[in-house]
Amino acid sequence: MIDKIREIIADELDLEIDEVTPESDIIEDLGADSLAIVTIIMTIEDLYGITVPDEAVIELRTPDAVAKYVAENS
């Protein structure tokens, strides 16, 4: 799952997958803006059939945190 999440983030931010580590901060390290975050979360919601509340999005700063959230909520 973590590799798919890294791939989604890399695709949205036009990065190589190797640039997106499980510990990368999506905003600070990878340069995502609010629109990119929304698109990433919507893609993950669609893919895994979950809904991520706005208050949870704030905590999902790394691909690893996203993967853990998906695993716990799908």
Legacy VTK file of the C-alpha trace (Angstrom):
# vtk DataFile Version 3.0
C-alpha trace
ASCII
DATASET POLYDATA
POINTS 74 float
0.000 0.000 0.000
2.784 2.454 0.823
4.220 2.099 -2.678
0.853 2.908 -4.280
0.465 5.963 -2.047
3.989 7.103 -2.919
3.129 6.633 -6.604
-0.046 8.741 -6.283
1.899 11.529 -4.553
4.744 11.382 -7.084
2.304 11.517 -10.005
0.397 14.490 -8.590
3.555 16.441 -7.763
5.373 15.467 -10.969
8.208 13.799 -9.059
10.129 10.561 -9.464
8.878 7.891 -7.062
12.379 7.656 -5.532
12.003 11.272 -4.378
8.953 10.311 -2.295
10.121 8.366 0.748
7.724 7.036 3.394
9.014 9.762 5.751
8.878 12.694 3.285
6.792 15.604 4.517
4.329 16.097 1.686
4.262 19.880 2.101
7.705 20.771 3.447
9.855 18.234 1.579
7.833 17.640 -1.586
6.307 21.084 -2.115
2.623 20.163 -2.244
0.151 23.049 -2.123
-3.427 22.856 -0.860
-4.845 21.935 -4.269
-2.355 19.083 -4.640
-3.229 17.825 -1.150
-6.943 17.789 -2.027
-6.264 15.910 -5.262
-4.037 13.363 -3.513
-6.605 12.743 -0.777
-9.473 12.445 -3.282
-7.491 9.910 -5.312
-6.743 7.869 -2.189
-10.377 8.055 -1.061
-11.551 6.780 -4.452
-8.938 4.044 -4.619
-9.506 2.668 -1.121
-13.224 3.461 -0.721
-12.802 5.633 2.356
-13.617 9.174 3.386
-10.933 11.268 5.045
-12.415 14.026 7.223
-10.836 17.470 6.883
-9.525 17.374 10.450
-7.656 14.113 9.703
-6.002 15.526 6.574
-3.978 17.942 8.717
-2.306 14.988 10.454
-1.446 13.131 7.233
1.897 14.790 6.562
3.879 11.795 5.249
3.153 8.870 2.911
3.668 6.562 5.895
1.023 8.433 7.913
-1.380 8.214 4.958
-0.777 4.458 4.618
-1.384 3.902 8.332
-4.594 5.956 8.184
-5.871 3.989 5.188
-5.005 0.657 6.832
-6.867 1.633 10.003
-9.922 3.054 8.205
-10.581 0.769 5.257
LINES 1 75
74 0 1 2 3 4 5 6 7 8 9 10 11 12 13 14 15 16 17 18 19 20 21 22 23 24 25 26 27 28 29 30 31 32 33 34 35 36 37 38 39 40 41 42 43 44 45 46 47 48 49 50 51 52 53 54 55 56 57 58 59 60 61 62 63 64 65 66 67 68 69 70 71 72 73
